[in-house]
């Protein structure tokens, strides 16, 4: 099977997972690009993944905007802080040997898998607003957590939705449905900033990006259809995916450790 076919299939798998269980599927992009597609370096996989994640998030953001779920003042404040962190994180990753990033990414996947198992659909206030009255207590949390989430997203070339969603809920008290929609603004921006840094360093395979995104669109459409049929079993699907993330993370941690 040729690399182009493997790239499309890998993108389809990420899209399928996103369609079935929601956020978190993009964490598979880097290991798939490294171990299935066979990209030559961790830096190239991270840069290529960042572009694909940003484009995917942008497509989903348009849908969230149409449903009126995005809390724009919170999104813009969080994103502004995160862009600073994302650029710094990407530059730090580019300065490190790629081989050292792989076990760190494996460790991150273990954290992601654990958070997915433990995360609950917590209730919140759907009417929460960032304004002059609430800024004194809310804004420091939004800016601080945005900076941290952006730095991690930039360093690892990921969307970081699994970090951004709980961070927004903690900082603002918004419910998870609004947090997921609002997070797409940051994921798109972080991905574009990270992708820009890698592109300037020549670490983005644009043909691979196109094929991966194409596969992701097909897989996402199938995943959304299947997700509707399997909606009663979504909790089980999320748990199964979290276990798979833990397994892949363990593999990367063991393989990447000297």
C-alpha positions as CSV (number, residue, x, y, z in Angstrom):
1,X,0.0,0.0,0.0
2,X,1.5,3.3,-1.1
3,X,2.1,6.4,1.2
4,X,-0.7,8.4,-0.4
5,X,-3.2,5.7,0.3
6,X,-1.9,5.3,3.9
7,X,-2.2,9.1,4.4
8,X,-5.8,9.1,3.2
9,X,-6.7,6.1,5.4
10,X,-4.9,7.8,8.4
11,X,-6.9,11.0,7.9
12,X,-10.1,9.0,7.5
13,X,-9.4,7.3,10.9
14,X,-8.9,10.6,12.6
15,X,-12.1,12.0,11.0
16,X,-14.0,8.8,11.9
17,X,-13.0,9.1,15.6
18,X,-13.9,12.8,15.7
19,X,-17.3,12.1,14.2
20,X,-17.9,9.2,16.6
21,X,-16.7,10.6,19.9
22,X,-16.0,14.3,19.4
23,X,-12.9,16.1,20.5
24,X,-9.6,14.3,21.1
25,X,-9.3,12.4,17.8
26,X,-6.6,14.7,16.5
27,X,-4.2,13.4,19.1
28,X,-3.9,10.4,16.8
29,X,-2.6,12.4,13.9
30,X,1.1,12.6,14.9
31,X,1.5,8.8,15.7
32,X,-0.3,7.9,12.5
33,X,1.9,10.3,10.4
34,X,5.0,8.9,12.1
35,X,4.3,5.1,12.2
36,X,1.7,4.5,9.5
37,X,2.5,7.1,6.8
38,X,6.2,6.9,7.6
39,X,7.1,10.6,7.8
40,X,10.8,11.1,8.1
41,X,10.9,13.1,11.3
42,X,8.9,14.1,14.4
43,X,9.2,17.8,13.4
44,X,7.6,17.1,9.9
45,X,4.8,15.0,11.5
46,X,4.1,17.8,14.1
47,X,4.1,20.5,11.5
48,X,1.9,18.6,9.1
49,X,-0.5,17.6,11.9
50,X,-0.8,21.3,13.0
51,X,-2.1,22.3,9.6
52,X,-4.6,19.5,9.3
53,X,-5.9,20.1,12.9
54,X,-6.3,23.9,12.2
55,X,-8.3,23.2,9.0
56,X,-10.5,20.6,10.7
57,X,-11.2,22.9,13.6
58,X,-12.1,25.8,11.3
59,X,-14.6,23.6,9.5
60,X,-16.2,22.6,12.8
61,X,-16.2,26.2,14.0
62,X,-18.4,27.3,11.2
63,X,-21.1,24.9,12.3
64,X,-20.8,25.9,15.9
65,X,-21.2,29.6,14.9
66,X,-24.3,28.7,13.0
67,X,-25.8,27.2,16.2
68,X,-24.9,30.2,18.3
69,X,-22.8,28.2,20.8
70,X,-19.6,30.3,20.7
71,X,-18.9,32.6,23.7
72,X,-16.9,35.2,21.6
73,X,-15.5,37.5,24.4
74,X,-14.2,34.5,26.3
75,X,-12.9,32.9,23.1
76,X,-11.0,35.9,22.0
77,X,-9.4,36.6,25.3
78,X,-8.4,33.0,25.8
79,X,-7.1,32.8,22.2
80,X,-5.1,36.0,22.4
81,X,-3.1,34.7,25.4
82,X,-2.9,31.2,23.8
83,X,-1.4,32.6,20.6
84,X,1.6,33.9,22.6
85,X,2.0,30.5,24.3
86,X,1.5,28.6,21.0
87,X,4.3,30.5,19.2
88,X,6.7,30.1,22.1
89,X,5.9,26.3,22.4
90,X,6.4,25.7,18.6
91,X,9.7,27.5,18.7
92,X,10.9,25.5,21.7
93,X,9.9,22.2,20.0
94,X,11.7,23.2,16.8
95,X,14.9,23.8,18.8
96,X,14.7,20.3,20.4
97,X,15.8,17.1,18.6
98,X,12.8,15.3,17.2
99,X,13.7,12.1,18.9
100,X,13.3,13.8,22.3
101,X,9.8,15.0,21.5
102,X,8.4,11.5,20.7
103,X,8.5,10.1,24.3
104,X,7.1,13.4,25.6
105,X,4.3,13.1,23.2
106,X,3.7,9.6,24.4
107,X,3.5,10.9,27.9
108,X,1.0,13.6,26.8
109,X,-1.2,10.9,25.3
110,X,-1.3,9.1,28.6
111,X,-2.5,12.3,30.3
112,X,-5.1,12.7,27.5
113,X,-6.4,9.2,27.8
114,X,-6.7,9.5,31.5
115,X,-8.6,12.9,31.3
116,X,-11.0,11.4,28.7
117,X,-11.9,8.5,31.1
118,X,-12.4,10.9,34.0
119,X,-14.1,13.8,32.3
120,X,-17.8,14.2,32.9
121,X,-20.3,16.3,31.2
122,X,-20.4,18.9,34.0
123,X,-23.2,21.4,34.2
124,X,-22.5,25.1,34.0
125,X,-24.1,28.4,33.4
126,X,-25.1,28.8,29.7
127,X,-25.6,32.6,30.2
128,X,-22.1,33.3,31.5
129,X,-20.5,36.4,30.0
130,X,-17.1,38.1,30.0
131,X,-17.9,41.8,30.6
132,X,-16.8,44.7,32.7
133,X,-18.5,43.3,35.8
134,X,-17.1,39.7,35.5
135,X,-13.6,40.6,34.1
136,X,-12.0,41.2,37.5
137,X,-12.5,37.6,38.6
138,X,-12.7,35.8,35.2
139,X,-10.1,37.4,33.0
140,X,-6.9,36.5,35.0
141,X,-8.0,32.8,34.8
142,X,-8.8,33.0,31.1
143,X,-5.5,34.6,30.3
144,X,-3.4,32.3,32.5
145,X,-5.0,29.1,31.3
146,X,-5.0,30.3,27.7
147,X,-1.3,30.9,27.8
148,X,-0.6,27.5,29.3
149,X,-2.9,25.6,26.9
150,X,-1.4,27.5,23.9
151,X,2.1,26.6,24.9
152,X,1.3,22.9,25.1
153,X,-0.6,23.0,21.8
154,X,2.2,24.7,20.0
155,X,4.9,22.5,21.5
156,X,3.2,19.2,20.5
157,X,1.5,20.4,17.2
158,X,-2.0,19.5,18.4
159,X,-5.3,21.2,18.7
160,X,-5.4,20.9,22.4
161,X,-9.1,20.7,22.7
162,X,-8.8,18.2,25.6
163,X,-6.9,20.9,27.5
164,X,-8.9,24.0,26.3
165,X,-12.4,22.6,27.0
166,X,-11.8,22.0,30.8
167,X,-9.7,25.2,31.0
168,X,-12.6,27.3,29.7
169,X,-15.1,25.5,32.0
170,X,-12.8,26.2,35.0
171,X,-12.1,29.8,34.1
172,X,-15.7,30.8,33.2
173,X,-18.2,28.3,34.5
174,X,-19.7,27.7,31.1
175,X,-21.3,24.3,30.3
176,X,-19.4,21.7,28.3
177,X,-21.4,22.2,25.1
178,X,-20.5,25.9,25.0
179,X,-16.9,25.1,26.0
180,X,-16.5,22.7,23.1
181,X,-17.8,25.2,20.6
182,X,-15.8,28.1,22.1
183,X,-12.6,26.0,22.1
184,X,-12.7,25.7,18.3
185,X,-11.7,29.4,18.0
186,X,-8.6,28.7,20.0
187,X,-7.8,25.4,18.3
188,X,-8.0,27.0,14.9
189,X,-5.8,29.9,15.9
190,X,-3.3,27.8,17.8
191,X,-3.1,25.4,14.9
192,X,-2.5,28.2,12.4
193,X,0.2,29.8,14.6
194,X,2.0,26.4,15.1
195,X,1.7,25.5,11.5
196,X,3.1,28.9,10.5
197,X,6.2,28.3,12.6
198,X,6.8,24.9,11.2
199,X,6.1,26.0,7.6
200,X,8.7,28.8,7.9
201,X,11.1,26.1,9.1
202,X,10.3,23.9,6.1
203,X,8.7,21.2,8.3
204,X,5.2,20.9,6.6
205,X,4.5,18.3,3.9
206,X,1.8,20.1,2.0
207,X,0.8,17.2,-0.2
208,X,0.4,15.0,2.9
209,X,-1.7,17.7,4.4
210,X,-4.1,17.7,1.5
211,X,-4.5,14.0,1.4
212,X,-4.9,13.8,5.2
213,X,-7.6,16.4,5.3
214,X,-9.3,14.7,2.3
215,X,-9.4,11.5,4.3
216,X,-10.5,13.3,7.4
217,X,-13.5,14.8,5.6
218,X,-14.7,11.4,4.4
219,X,-14.0,9.7,7.7
220,X,-15.8,12.6,9.6
221,X,-18.9,12.2,7.5
222,X,-19.0,8.5,8.1
223,X,-18.3,9.0,11.8
224,X,-21.2,11.5,12.2
225,X,-23.6,9.1,10.5
226,X,-22.4,6.2,12.6
227,X,-22.4,8.4,15.7
228,X,-26.1,9.1,15.3
229,X,-26.8,5.4,15.1
230,X,-24.6,4.6,18.1
231,X,-25.5,7.6,20.2
232,X,-26.8,5.4,23.0
233,X,-23.3,3.9,23.3
234,X,-21.3,7.1,23.1
235,X,-20.0,6.8,26.6
236,X,-18.7,3.3,25.8
237,X,-17.1,4.6,22.5
238,X,-15.4,7.4,24.4
239,X,-14.0,5.0,26.9
240,X,-12.8,2.6,24.2
241,X,-11.1,5.4,22.4
242,X,-9.5,6.6,25.6
243,X,-8.0,3.1,26.2
244,X,-6.7,3.1,22.6
245,X,-5.0,6.5,23.2
246,X,-3.4,5.1,26.4
247,X,-2.1,2.2,24.4
248,X,-0.6,4.3,21.6
249,X,0.9,6.7,24.2
250,X,2.5,3.8,26.0
251,X,3.9,2.5,22.7
252,X,5.4,5.9,21.8
253,X,6.8,6.4,25.3
254,X,8.5,3.0,25.3
255,X,9.7,3.2,21.7
256,X,11.0,6.8,22.0
257,X,12.8,6.3,25.3
258,X,16.5,5.5,24.7
